[in-house]
Amino acid sequence: MTQAWKEFQQKNKDRFLDELLELLRIPSVSARNEHKTDMVRCAEAVKQRLLEAGAGKAEVFPTAGHPVVYGEKIIDPSKPTVLVYGHYDVQPPDPLELWHSGPFDPVIKDGKIFARGACDDKGQFYMHIKALETMVRTNSLCTNIKFCIEGEEEVGSANLAEFIKTHKELLKADVVLISDTAMLSLATPSIDIGVRGMSYIEVEVTGPNRDLHSGTYGGAVANPVTILAKMIASLHDENNHISIPGFYDDVQDVPAEERKILAAAPYNEEAYKKDLGVNELWGEKGFTTNERTGIRPTLEVNGIWGGYTGEGSKTVLPSKAFAKISARLVPNQDSEKMTQLLINHFEKTAPPYITVKAKPHHGGEPYMTPIDSKAYKAAAAAIKDTFGKEPIPVRGGGSIPICSLFEEELGIKIVFMGFGLDSDNLHSPNEKFNLENFYKGIETIPYFHKHFAAIS
C-alpha cells in the first residue's frame, strides 16, 4: 500500500503542482466585492478538482456571502468518516509594491511557491485533494472522506454557521481534519493542539466637524489622530501587559507541565530576530516568545489612518481618525464578551473633546484538541511514519473561527495537521509554501486515514 502511494505521487508530482498553480492564479479575495466573480470561479475550480481526484460527488452551495464547496467519497457507511475543512479565499495582497512577483502570478524560486494563498490555505487544503486521489487511484481508501471548503475564512466565516446548521446530516463525520496551521520545521515536526480565538473591532474618533487648517486651529482643537494614538498607547502598561480592566479575568493559567513541553521546542532567538529584521523582541513580561505567541492573549493594532496621507504636504488638522484592532484569545475567553469589552473600553475612556464610535467586525472562539484523542494519535502516528520522529505538540498563535462551531453543531473533535511554516509570510507580501512541505503533506495524509481507520 505505502509503496503504491509513493510511486503514484512521484509519477504525478508535476501535475499536482501545475494544478495548484492554476488555483493560485485565481484572485479569490473574499474581503473585496470586486472579486465576487473570482470567488465563484475558484469555488467551481475546487469542485472540479474534487471530482477529478475521485470524489463520488461535489457541489457548490451558495450562501448569503461566498459559496461553500462540498465533496465526498463514501466507500462504506460503516467505516469512519473524516471531514476535511479548508478555505479557498485569501487575504488581500496589499501592499503590492512589496511583492517580488505578482501575488496571483505564482513563481517557483529556491524550492518555494510564491503567491497569495500558497500556504494559507490553497496549498494546504489541496494536499488533501491529492491525498484523496492517491488513495482512490491505488484502491487503498480505508475511510469515508468529506470536504467542506469555504470562501469566507479570511473575513470571519460569517455564513458558515448557517451552512453547518442546515446541513448537519451532509457533514456528519467522526472527526474534522484541518491543514491551516504550521509546524516547527521539517526537521522538527509538530502538531498544533490548539488555536487562539479572535475579537476584532474598528474604532472611529471624531473631533471637529470638518478638516481644519492646522495653523489656524492647531493648539486650540484636539487632533483626532493624536488622541487615538494616545488611547492606543495606553492599552499596554510598562510590562507590555494589556491594561484594559477585566481583559484577563477569564484567562486560565497553563500548567507548568505544558509550559515545559512548549519549552522543548527548538528556538533560536538570534535567528528569529534576523528572520524578522528586528533588533529586539517585544512582549509581555514573564513569558517566553513561544508562550507569548501561543498560550497568552494579545492585542494588536492592525491598521491606523486619518488626515492627509497622499503625496507631498497638506497642513491639515483632520476631523477623523480610524483604527482596526484585534485581540487573540486563549481558552475560556469568549469572543463576543471580549469584543464588547474592547468597544466599551474605547467608549468609556474617550476624553470629552472627541467622540468615539467602535463597531465589531468578525470573531471566533479559541479551540484545544485533546492529545489523548484517537484523531490526535492517528495524526502523530502518520507524522512519525513519514518524518521518522514523534511530533511535538504546540499551540498555534493564529485563529480558525469555525473550530468551536464544528464541535458544537456536529459533536466531533478537530485535529490539526498543518504543513506550513511560521516564516511563510501568511497575510504578508511574498507569501510562500515550500515544495518539500507541499509534497510531504500529500505523502503524510494517507497515513492519517490508515491509522484513524485502524483505531476507530
Secondary structure, 3 states (H helix, E strand, C coil): CHHHHHHHHHHHHHHHHHHHHHHHCCCCECCCHHHHHHHHHHHHHHHHHHHHHCCCEEEEECCCCCCEEEEEECCCCCCCEEEEEEECCECCCCCHHHCCCCCCCCEEECCEEECCCCCCCHHHHHHHHHHHHHHHHCCCCCCEEEEEEECCHHHCCCCHHHHHHHCHHHHCCCEEEECCCECCCCCCCEEEEEECEEEEEEEEEECCCCCEEHHHHECCECCHHHHHHHHHHCCECCCCCECCCCCCCCCCCCCHHHHHHHHCCCCCHHHHHHHHCCCCCCCCCCCCHHHHCCCCCEEEEEEEEECCCCCCCCCEECCEEEEEEEEEECCCCCHHHHHHHHHHHHHHCCCCCCEEEEEEEEEECCEECCCCCHHHHHHHHHHHHHHCCCCEEEECCCCCCCHHHHHHHHCCCEEECCCECCCCCCCCCCCEEEHHHHHHHHHHHHHHHHHHHHHC
